[in-house]
Amino acid sequence: MECESKQESNFSAELEVNGCKIALNRFVESFISQAIIGMLASLRGVDVVETIDLKISKKAESSQAQ
């Protein structure tokens, strides 16, 4: 039995990790898009989402050891 969603996403997503583009299938593309849009929708000041630019970087290690 194959379960496939017939629901089309209104958004496209692209993912790069360490400068390398990662191929996304429709499910993952929709999952990432809808998850982030859902999180942003709860923020004050976010109304209509057209585009999102999100960059996540590893923090530099602190020079102070505790």
C-alpha positions in Angstrom: 0.0 0.0 0.0 1.4 3.4 -1.0 0.3 6.5 1.0 1.0 9.7 -0.8 -0.4 13.1 -0.1 -2.3 14.7 -2.9 -2.0 18.1 -1.2 0.2 20.5 -3.1 2.4 23.0 -1.2 2.2 26.7 -2.3 5.9 27.0 -1.3 9.2 25.7 -2.6 12.3 25.1 -0.4 16.0 24.8 -1.1 18.5 23.6 1.4 22.3 24.0 1.5 24.4 22.5 4.2 28.1 23.7 4.4 27.7 25.2 0.9 26.4 22.0 -0.7 22.9 21.9 -2.1 20.8 19.1 -0.7 18.2 17.5 -2.9 14.7 17.5 -1.4 11.8 15.3 -2.4 8.3 16.8 -2.4 7.5 15.5 1.1 10.6 16.9 2.7 10.3 20.2 0.8 6.7 20.5 2.0 7.5 19.4 5.5 10.3 21.9 6.0 8.3 24.7 4.4 5.1 24.1 6.4 7.0 23.6 9.7 8.9 26.9 9.4 5.8 28.8 8.2 3.9 27.4 11.1 6.5 28.6 13.6 6.7 32.0 12.0 2.9 32.4 12.0 2.9 32.5 15.8 5.3 35.5 15.9 3.9 39.0 16.3 4.4 41.1 13.2 4.3 38.1 10.8 1.2 38.3 8.6 1.5 37.1 5.0 4.6 35.0 4.2 6.0 35.4 0.7 9.6 34.5 1.2 11.8 33.4 4.1 15.6 33.7 4.3 16.9 31.7 7.2 20.6 31.1 8.0 21.7 28.9 10.9 25.3 28.9 11.8 27.3 27.1 14.5 28.3 29.6 17.3 31.9 30.3 17.7 33.3 28.6 20.8 33.7 30.8 23.8 37.3 31.5 24.8 36.2 31.4 28.5 36.2 27.8 29.8 34.0 27.2 32.8 
